[in-house]
């Protein structure tokens, strides 16, 4: 299992557009055969920060996600164009 979070910050005026992009990206990502979990969040008290929790069956499934047409359209062509900052944390399950 491959698990990680992606944290991005956006300008306040982009909130509505970012929410629309995230809805489309989430729906498409959850339909991928190797996607286990894909949940975008807004950080409580900081509505301009989005955190996405993602889990994939294996590294190949995570790579397939990044190569998908919907990732290129909504993440690369949408979120990445609007974000001010981005960071990723890879996670290792304890149990």
HELIX and SHEET records of a PDB file:
HELIX    1   1 UNK A   12  UNK A   14  5                                   3    
HELIX    2   2 UNK A   15  UNK A   30  1                                  16    
HELIX    3   3 UNK A   59  UNK A   67  1                                   9    
HELIX    4   4 UNK A   69  UNK A   70  1                                   2    
HELIX    5   5 UNK A   71  UNK A   79  3                                   9    
HELIX    6   6 UNK A   80  UNK A   82  1                                   3    
SHEET    1   A 4 UNK A  35  UNK A  43  0                                        
SHEET    2   A 4 UNK A  46  UNK A  56 -1                                        
SHEET    3   A 4 UNK A   2  UNK A   9 -1                                        
SHEET    4   A 4 UNK A  85  UNK A  91 -1                                        
END                                                                             
